[in-house]
Amino acid sequence: MILEKAKQIMAMALHGDRVLGSLAPEMVLACEKLDRDQWQATIMSDQLTLDHKIKIEKAFATQDLSIKPYFRRSQPRKTPPANPWQPTVQKKRKIPGVGQVIVVGSCKGGVGKSTIAANLACSLSISGLRAGLLDADLYGPSDTQLLNIEEKMQTDEEGFLIPQVAHGIEVLSFGSILDIHETLSWRGPLASKTLLDFCFKTRFSELDVLVIDLPPGTGDIPLSLLENVEIAGAILVTTPQLLAIRDLYKEIGLLNKFSVPILGVVENQSYFQCPHCHEATDLRLQSLPLKTLMRLPFDPMIQRSSDLGQPVVFHNNEYRESFRKLSENLFPNRSENH
């Protein structure tokens, strides 16, 4: 089949590229017959550099002269909806091998979403659940650092991703594909497709719960996730600053558009406890119109634990207990197995 042949040539051309290698076959959108002996392979070129295109053209010329590559950028939707702010209605799917999905988000960057998500997943594992963590922030993945994962991600013989295992949980993060200082400069369509591949082309091993660490903002990646994935509920994270709280309301609006149940909010860095006299100073500016699931202090210990890749729930009894209560709130009737 011509289309399959074109995809094989694309995979061969980009096989040495760490980022695009596994996605190369999917960049071939279609093959059209030009005449009796000539075909044209349309290739999505948004993420291809001039060097990539030269390699691809050489590969087609070497492997099959009857197929000519044609590079095309993604086209905008020809008939936009009457209300561009209204999300597309489509049927959501369950992630294979996953019982329930909990998303952790805030819309604001730097408020501790990833730290909360990683420790929550570990706490759920401690409580006896088979838990996983999916880092949906492709542009700024954090969970490999938080869990001290250094190995690169692997795929099986069918091209499905194999989650890495750390601290008793299955982990999927783009940080296991990129080098530590490598920058991802992808446009929305390719980033969204990669996220959905993370969800639907991964060999999860029958998890009870998958915690998804959402990226900040309300762009293509969170929209694709909320449109396509069945989600049991969302946990929001905020710090006391007014800017963070304002963005929290944007996240609430986004989740409401997709009918995702909001389970409550984790108030991070919401008070400071003096290490000498142990007096606590409340840092909150205002109360929030959500159930408070947990309050965490402004504590350098959490930063140090994150920098070392050792979730704080494993070496601090106070935080272990706080996250245990949060886990029990989400999934009652689970007793610790550690």
C-alpha positions in Angstrom: 0.0 0.0 0.0 1.4 3.4 -1.0 0.5 5.2 2.2 2.2 2.6 4.4 5.3 2.7 2.2 5.4 6.5 2.6 5.1 6.2 6.3 8.0 3.6 6.4 10.2 6.0 4.4 9.4 8.8 6.8 10.2 6.7 9.8 13.5 5.7 8.2 14.4 9.4 7.4 13.8 10.6 10.9 14.7 7.5 12.9 17.7 9.3 14.6 15.6 12.2 15.8 14.8 11.8 19.5 11.7 13.9 19.4 10.2 13.4 16.0 11.3 9.9 15.3 8.4 8.1 16.9 5.9 10.6 15.3 7.3 10.5 11.8 4.9 8.0 10.3 1.9 10.0 11.5 3.1 13.1 9.7 2.2 11.5 6.4 -1.4 12.7 6.0 -2.3 11.2 2.6 -1.0 9.8 -0.7 -2.6 11.0 -4.0 -2.0 9.6 -7.4 -0.6 12.2 -9.8 -0.4 10.0 -12.9 0.1 6.3 -13.8 3.5 6.0 -12.2 3.7 8.9 -9.8 2.3 9.5 -6.3 2.4 12.5 -4.0 2.8 12.0 -0.2 1.4 15.0 1.7 3.5 15.5 4.9 2.6 17.9 7.8 5.6 20.2 8.0 4.9 22.4 11.0 7.7 21.0 13.1 10.1 20.2 10.3 13.3 22.2 9.8 15.1 22.6 6.5 17.5 19.8 7.5 14.6 17.5 8.2 13.1 18.2 4.8 16.4 17.5 3.0 16.7 14.2 4.8 13.1 13.2 3.9 13.6 14.2 0.3 16.8 12.1 0.1 15.0 9.1 1.7 12.2 9.2 -0.8 14.6 9.6 -3.7 16.6 6.6 -2.5 13.8 4.3 -1.4 11.0 4.9 -4.0 11.2 7.4 -6.9 7.5 6.9 -7.6 6.5 8.7 -4.4 7.2 12.5 -4.2 7.0 14.2 -0.8 4.9 17.4 -0.6 5.3 19.5 2.5 2.2 21.3 3.8 1.6 23.3 6.9 -1.6 22.7 9.0 -4.6 24.6 7.7 -7.0 26.5 9.9 -10.5 25.1 10.3 -12.5 26.2 7.2 -15.8 26.5 9.0 -15.3 27.7 12.5 -18.2 27.4 15.0 -20.5 30.3 15.4 -19.1 30.8 19.0 -15.4 30.1 18.9 -15.3 29.9 22.7 -17.7 27.0 22.8 -15.9 23.7 23.0 -16.6 21.0 20.5 -19.0 18.4 21.7 -17.7 14.9 21.2 -17.7 11.5 22.9 -15.1 11.1 25.6 -13.1 7.9 26.0 -11.7 5.9 28.8 -7.9 5.6 28.9 -7.1 1.9 28.3 -5.8 0.2 31.4 -7.0 3.0 33.7 -9.9 2.9 36.1 -10.4 6.6 37.0 -8.7 9.8 36.0 -8.1 12.7 38.4 -6.7 15.9 36.9 -4.7 18.4 39.0 -4.7 22.0 37.6 -4.8 25.7 38.4 -4.3 27.6 35.1 -1.5 29.5 36.9 2.1 28.3 36.6 4.3 27.9 39.7 1.7 27.2 42.3 2.8 23.7 43.0 0.5 21.6 40.7 3.3 19.1 39.8 4.4 18.7 43.4 0.9 18.1 44.6 0.2 15.7 41.7 3.3 13.7 42.3 2.9 13.3 46.0 -0.8 12.5 45.6 -0.1 9.7 43.2 2.5 8.3 45.6 0.1 8.6 48.5 -2.6 6.8 46.6 0.0 4.0 46.0 0.8 3.9 49.7 -2.9 3.6 50.4 -3.1 0.4 48.4 -4.3 1.7 45.0 -2.4 1.0 41.7 -1.6 4.5 40.8 0.0 6.3 37.9 1.0 9.9 37.0 0.8 11.5 33.6 2.7 14.7 33.1 0.6 16.6 30.5 2.9 19.6 30.4 4.9 18.8 27.3 6.6 22.2 27.1 7.8 22.3 30.7 7.7 18.7 32.1 8.5 18.5 35.8 7.6 15.1 37.1 10.8 13.4 36.0 12.7 15.7 38.3 10.2 15.4 41.1 10.5 11.6 41.0 14.3 11.4 40.1 13.7 9.6 36.7 16.7 9.7 34.5 16.1 6.9 32.0 14.6 7.5 28.6 11.1 6.3 27.8 10.8 3.0 25.8 8.2 1.7 23.4 7.1 -1.9 22.7 7.1 -3.7 19.4 3.8 -2.2 18.4 5.0 1.4 19.1 3.0 1.8 22.4 4.7 3.7 25.2 5.8 1.8 28.2 5.4 3.8 31.5 8.4 4.1 33.7 8.1 3.0 37.3 9.3 5.2 40.2 8.4 5.2 43.9 5.7 2.6 43.3 3.8 4.4 40.6 3.7 4.3 36.8 4.9 7.6 35.3 4.6 9.1 31.8 6.4 12.4 31.1 7.8 14.1 28.1 10.8 14.8 30.3 11.8 11.2 29.6 12.1 12.0 25.9 13.7 15.5 26.0 17.2 16.2 27.2 17.2 18.3 30.4 18.0 21.6 28.5 16.2 20.7 25.3 13.4 23.0 24.2 10.2 21.8 22.7 8.8 24.3 20.1 5.7 22.6 18.7 2.5 24.2 17.5 -0.8 23.2 19.0 -2.0 20.4 16.7 1.2 18.3 17.1 1.3 18.9 20.9 -2.3 17.9 21.2 -1.9 14.7 19.2 1.2 13.8 21.3 -0.8 14.2 24.5 -3.6 12.0 23.1 -1.0 9.4 22.2 0.2 9.5 25.8 -3.3 8.7 26.9 -4.4 6.2 24.3 -1.2 4.6 23.1 0.4 3.7 26.4 0.6 0.2 28.0 -0.8 1.1 31.5 -1.0 -2.0 33.7 -4.6 -1.9 34.9 -4.3 1.1 37.2 -7.0 2.0 39.7 -6.3 5.7 39.2 -4.2 7.9 36.9 -3.3 11.4 38.2 -2.8 13.9 35.3 -0.7 16.9 36.0 -2.2 19.6 33.8 -0.1 22.4 32.2 -0.9 26.0 33.1 -3.3 27.9 30.9 -6.4 27.0 28.8 -4.8 26.2 25.5 -4.7 23.3 23.1 -3.3 20.7 25.4 -5.8 21.0 28.3 -8.6 21.5 25.8 -7.7 18.3 23.9 -7.5 16.4 27.2 -10.9 17.6 28.5 -12.6 17.1 25.2 -11.4 13.5 24.7 -10.8 11.8 28.0 -13.3 10.6 30.6 -12.3 12.4 33.9 -13.7 11.5 37.3 -12.8 14.8 38.9 -10.4 17.7 39.2 -8.3 19.0 42.1 -7.4 22.6 41.9 -4.2 24.1 43.4 -3.6 27.7 44.3 -1.3 29.9 46.4 -2.6 32.9 48.4 -1.5 35.6 45.8 -4.3 37.4 44.1 -2.9 36.7 40.7 -3.0 32.9 41.4 -6.6 33.1 42.7 -7.8 35.1 39.7 -6.4 32.4 37.4 -8.0 29.7 39.5 -11.4 31.1 38.5 -10.3 30.7 34.9 -9.6 27.1 35.5 -13.0 26.7 37.2 -14.6 28.1 34.1 -12.7 25.8 31.8 -13.6 22.7 33.8 -17.3 23.7 34.0 -17.5 24.1 30.2 -16.5 20.4 29.9 -18.7 19.2 32.8 -15.7 18.0 34.8 -16.6 17.6 38.6 -14.4 19.9 40.8 -13.5 17.9 43.9 -12.0 20.9 45.8 -8.9 23.0 46.2 -5.5 22.4 47.7 -4.3 25.7 49.3 -0.5 25.6 48.9 1.9 27.9 50.8 -1.2 29.1 52.6 0.5 29.8 56.0 4.0 30.1 57.4 5.0 28.3 60.6 8.0 29.7 62.4 10.7 27.0 62.8 11.6 28.5 66.2 8.4 29.4 68.1 6.2 27.3 65.8 3.6 30.1 65.6 1.6 29.9 62.4 0.9 33.0 60.3 -2.0 32.8 57.9 -1.1 34.0 54.4 -4.5 33.7 52.8 -6.1 36.9 51.3 -9.6 35.6 50.9 -11.7 32.5 51.3 -12.4 30.4 48.2 -15.8 29.2 46.9 -14.6 25.6 46.9 -14.1 22.8 49.4 -10.7 23.0 50.9 -9.1 19.5 50.5 -5.8 20.3 52.1 -3.7 23.3 53.3 0.1 23.2 53.0 2.5 25.6 54.6 5.3 27.7 53.0 8.0 25.1 53.8 11.6 24.9 52.3 11.5 21.2 53.1 9.1 20.6 50.2 11.4 22.4 47.8 14.4 20.4 49.0 12.5 17.1 48.6 11.4 18.1 45.1 15.0 19.1 44.1 16.2 15.7 45.3 13.5 13.8 43.5 12.2 12.3 46.7 8.4 12.9 47.3 7.9 14.4 50.8 5.2 11.8 51.6 8.0 9.2 52.0 10.1 10.9 54.6 7.9 13.3 56.5 5.1 11.9 58.7 3.2 15.2 58.8 2.9 15.5 55.1 2.4 11.8 54.7 -0.6 12.1 56.9 -2.0 15.2 55.1 -1.8 13.4 51.8 -3.3 10.2 53.3 -6.3 12.2 54.4 -6.6 13.7 50.9 -6.3 10.2 49.3 -9.0 8.8 51.7 -11.2 11.8 50.8 -11.0 10.9 47.2 -11.1 7.1 47.6 -12.6 6.0 50.9 -12.2 2.6 52.5 -8.5 2.2 51.6 -6.0 1.3 54.3 -2.3 1.7 54.1 -0.3 -1.2 52.9 3.1 0.2 53.8 
